[in-house]
C-alpha cells in the first residue's frame, strides 16, 4: 500500500472528486425525482455495484483497451448514452405513481432502478478511464501488496466514497419531494423532470469528445 502521506492525499483527492456534482449523482437524483427516495437509493446501490466492474477491470488491466482501441471506447460510450436517453423517455411515458397502487409500484420501481443503474454504470467508459488514470498515481510497485490488489483496495475505497455522495444527493432530492403536495400532477411533474435530466445526461455523454 502507499505511504501514509500518499494515502491521505489519495483520500483527500477522492473526496473532492466524489462530492463534485457529476453524472452519477445527477442520475441518482433523477431516479429519486421520478420514482421516489427508495428508487433513488436502489439506483445508488446499482451504480455502486456496477462500479466494481470497472474496479476489477482496472485491476486486470482491461481498461487499457479503451486507450488502445478508440473505436471500442466510442461504441461503449454511445451505448451508454443511448441507454440513458431511453430511460429518460420511458419516464415521460410512465404513469404517475398516484394513478396506481403505491406499494406495488414502489417495490417494482426500486428493483427496476437497481438493475437499470447497474447497466448504466457498466456502460460508462468514463468510469473505466477515471480508474485507469487516477488509481496508478497512488500505486506503490515496491509495496508488499501486489499491484492488482492495491488496485482493488483503492478502487473499492473510491467506489464507496462516490456512493456516499450519491446517497447524500438522493436524500437531498427526497427532501424536496416530501415538501410537494402528494398529487398526481406533482408526481407527473417530478417524473418529467427526472426524465428530462436523464435525456440531458445521455446527450451530454454522447456529445463529449473525450
N, C-alpha and C positions, 0 to 999 in steps of 0.2 A: 504494500500500500504506500501511497505518497507520504512525505514527511508531514508533521503536524501543521507547519505553516502552509504547505501546499494544499493540504486537506481543508484547512479553514478558508483559504482562498477559493477552493472549489465550492464549498458550501455557500459562501457569500455570493459568488458569481451565479450559482444555480438559483439562489433565491431571487436575484434581480431578474433573471430570465423568466422564472416561474410566475412572478407577480406582475409582469408587464402584460397587459391585455393582449391576447393572441387568439388564433382560430379555435383552439380547444376550449378556452374559457367562453368565447362567444357562442360556440356550438352548444355547450352545456347550458348557457343562459337561454339560447333559442329553444332548446327542448323544454326547459322549465316554463318559459312563457307560453309555449304552445300546448304542453301536456300536464304541467304541474310539477311541484317540487320533487315528488317521488321519481318521476321520469327523468328529471334533471340529475338526480343522484345516481340513478341507474346508468344514465348516459356517461357520467363521470367515471363510474366503475368500468364501463365498457371501454372508454378511452384509456383508462389505466391498464387494463388487461391487454388491449391492442398494442400499447406502448412496449410491452415486453417482447413482442415480435421483433421490434427494432433493436431492443437491447441485446437480444441473443444473436440477431443478425450482425450487429456491430462487433460483438464478441467473436463471432466466427469469421469476420472479415468479409461477409457477403455484401455489406452496404457499399463496398468499394466498387461494385458493379455499376452503381449509379453515376460514378465518376468516369469509369472506363467505357460505359455504353450509354451515351447521352440519349439515344432513342428509347432505351428502357426507362430512363427517368421520365421522359416526356410522356410515354404511354401510361405509366402508373399515375403520374400527376393528372393527366386528363381523365383517367378513370375515376380517381378520387373526386375531382371537381364535378364530373357528371353525376356521381352518386349524391353529392351534397345538393346539387340543383334538383335532382329527382326527389330527394327527401323534402326539400322546401316546397316544391309544387304539390307533393302529396298532402302537406299540412294545409295548403289552401283548399284542397278538395275534401278534407276530412270534416266530419260532423263535429259540432261543438260538444264538449263534454256534457253540457246541460241537456242536450237533446236525447241522451240515452242514460241507462242506469250507471251511476258513478262508480260503485265499487268494481264492477266488471271492467269498465273502461280503464280505470286507474291501474289495475293489475296488468291488463293486456298492453297498455301503453308503456309501462315500465319495462316489461320484458322485451317489447319491440325496440324501445330506445336503447336497451343494453346491447342487443345484437347488432343494431344499426351502427352504434358507436364503435364497436369493435372493428367493423368493416371500414368505417371512415378512417380510423386511426391506422389500420394496417395499410390502407391505400394512400397514406400520406407520405410521399417520398421526402418531404422536408424534415420530417421527424428522423428519418434514417440519416439524412445529410447532417442534421444537427448533432446526433450522437457521434457520427464519424468524425466531425470537425471539432467537437467540443471535448469529448472524453479523452482523446490522446494527449491533450495538454496536461493532464493530471495522472497519466500512467507512468509508473517508475519501472523501467525494464530491469533494474538491478534489485528490485524488491523480492522478498521471499515468495509472495504470491505470484502465480503465473499471470501473464498479461491478460489472457481470456477471463480469468477470474476477477481481476481488477476491473475489467470492462463490465462484468455482470454486477459487481458490488456498486460501483459508481453509477452505472446506468439505473439500477434499482433505486438508489437514493434520488436521482434526478426525477425518475418517474413518480415516486412518492411525493416529492415536493411540488411537482407540477399538478398532481391530482389534488393536493391540499388547496391550491389556488382555484382549481376548477370547482371544488366543493364550496369554497367561500363565495364564488360567483353565483352558484346555484342558490345559496341561502339569501344572497342579496336580491336576486331576481324573485325568489319566493316571497320575500318581504313586500315587494312591490305588488305582487299578485293578491296577497291577503288584504291589502288596502282597497282593492277594487270591489265593487258590488258584484255579488255572485249572480250574474245574469248571463243568459245565452249570448247577448250582444257583446258583453265584456269578454267572455271566453272566446268568441269568434274573433274579436279584435286581437287578443293575445296570440291566437293560433296564426293569424295572418302576419303579425309582427315577427313571430318565430320563423314562419315560412319565408318571409322576405329576407330575414337575416341569413338563413341557410342558403338561399339562392345567391345572395350577395357574396357569401364566403366562397361558394363554388365558383362564381365568376371571377372573383379576385385570385383564387388559386390558379384557375385556367389561364389568366392573362399575365401572371407573373413570369418574368423571363428566367429567373434563377431560383 
